[in-house]
Amino acid sequence: MKRSLLLVFTIAMSLFCYAQKSEFRFQDTQARLLDVTSNAYVKPLTVELKVLTNKRVSEIIKLTRQEVEQDMKGDLNNIRSFAVYRASQLHDCDVIVAATFNVRTAGEGYEVNIIGYPANFVNWQTATQADYEWIKMEKTVTTSERDKISAAVRK
């Protein structure tokens, strides 16, 4: 009796499990994408640098550990750029030309000694046809990633 009950139970379970079906449906659709974008094309500008003094200036810019290690992530390019920014504020100029740097730890922070010539941008004007060739040549000479050079556009 136990065997026949066990046999009936096993058959019933087998039929019940067989009747359970997993149904999986999936649909994926992709249309051609054409995003609406707007582009602005600006003619290049040329500008001259007017050096304010023929004597080099020297500034020591003090930075905290927080500024250097966390805010600037210890990146020397960021530190140098910030030092140029601060020095240009002190000398009321746009840029420090031919800048040299000495970055060192000092007590609880850092010091950046920046030496260079303060200069301002003057005589802004739209590039001329002659400037386009110069710009194109300058890009190929100074850019290490030549495959990313965009062409100078002519009229």
C-alpha positions, 0 to 999 in steps of 0.5 A: 500500500505504501509503495502504491501510494508512493508511486501515485504521489511520484507520478502526480508530482511528475505530471504537476512539474511537467505542467509548470512552464516558464514563459520568457518574452523579450522585445528590443527595438531600435530606431535610427537615431538622429539627435538634434544638435546645434553647432556654432562655428567661430572664426579664430581670434588672434591677439598680441601679448604685451609684456609689462616689464623687462624684469622677471618677477618672482612670487611665492604662492602658499597652498594648504595640504587640502588644496594640493592633495585633495582639491588638486589631487596632487596634479602638478599641472593643476598646481602650476596653473593655480600658481599662475592664476594667483601670480597674475592676480597679484600683478594685475596681468593676464598671464605670466610668460616664460614661467618657471616653477619650484614646488616644495613642501613647507611646514603644513602645506606647500609653496610654489615659487613662480618666476616669469614676466607678467603680460596682458593680451592686447590687440584682439582681432579676427584672424585674417587669411594669412593667419590661417596658414600660420595657425595650421602650421603651429598646430602641426608643430606643437601638437603631439597628437597630430590625428586630433588636429582640426583643419583651419577653415578658409573662406 
